[in-house]
């Protein structure tokens, strides 16, 4: 087994729970490089620290698995870890839910989402990809699922030296699956939908519309397949406009509305930035939901992303009715909570609006975050009343 020795004091944040070791934190190597295999890591004074997945081709050179020197890293190890993650989701009792969330569930590089009887999985690290068959066997055994589809078609795999891929891993089934959330029926396209098929992390944030949507005129911007729009209809909105630049998304919105009998919902295939500047929608909406994609994928793009977030929030504040509710989100890990609040404050100043801060929300509890790894707390939501 390859042995890595860290530079002095580099073990401190790892012992506090940080799950990664970067290449520039390593002092020396002893043994043969075997990317994707298990390595041992020692402190500068030669004390055992951890075992982890090693990858010489990644800046994240070690993804930590355990700090127990006597623990064997084998199929049974991963079965226990997966069972631990599933126990929490069983308590939640959701029909559509994230079962495993990578490092946050102590399974680095593995994401598993459940849509009814079917699973959508992502293998994001080389180490996890190399034990794919074992993981599939364990998931079938522990979940009793009817099928598993792989959605490892994300660019981040290339940083691990892996090709993007997708396809069936277990069973053959129609990848368009009907699921239910809060009594709302909708279709999830596991094969071609966003992420693994749907944005499960917003579940409780969509449900919070029960407090704000009744008898209101609602705009769901960057609607995707209409999660927020459908919830606004369920909770009694007078009318709902769901806006997305994708015609395919708009078609799915209307199909989902039809499945539930929501006649007050209309899908608009538009560029949201342009739509928010439309003079004819000023003072039209009582509630606006802004759930844009991650404008910032890395630290270098955060300044540009900040301007984008500020622009859409400023325009929403300008057009919303006085006393209206703005639910605004950022799913970029680089837009920290402090930075997000700063941006909202500046947008309000430029829009000449006064805000009442009602609520701050994060991702649903099937998307846990390690307190020591701030990048895992990626989803932020502020609920504001605009005057």
Beta strands, then each sheet from edge to edge (+ up, - down):
strand 1: 2-6
strand 2: 20-22
strand 3: 26-30
strand 4: 38-42
strand 5: 48-54
strand 6: 60-66
strand 7: 96-101
strand 8: 110-115
strand 9: 118-123
strand 10: 147-152
strand 11: 165-170
strand 12: 176-181
strand 13: 184-189
strand 14: 217-221
strand 15: 239-244
strand 16: 265-269
strand 17: 287-290
strand 18: 324-330
strand 19: 355-361
strand 20: 380-386
sheet 1: 2+ 6- 5+ 4- 1- 3+
sheet 2: 7+ 8- 9+ 10+ 11-
sheet 3: 12+ 13-
sheet 4: 16+ 15+ 14+ 17+ 18+ 20- 19+
end
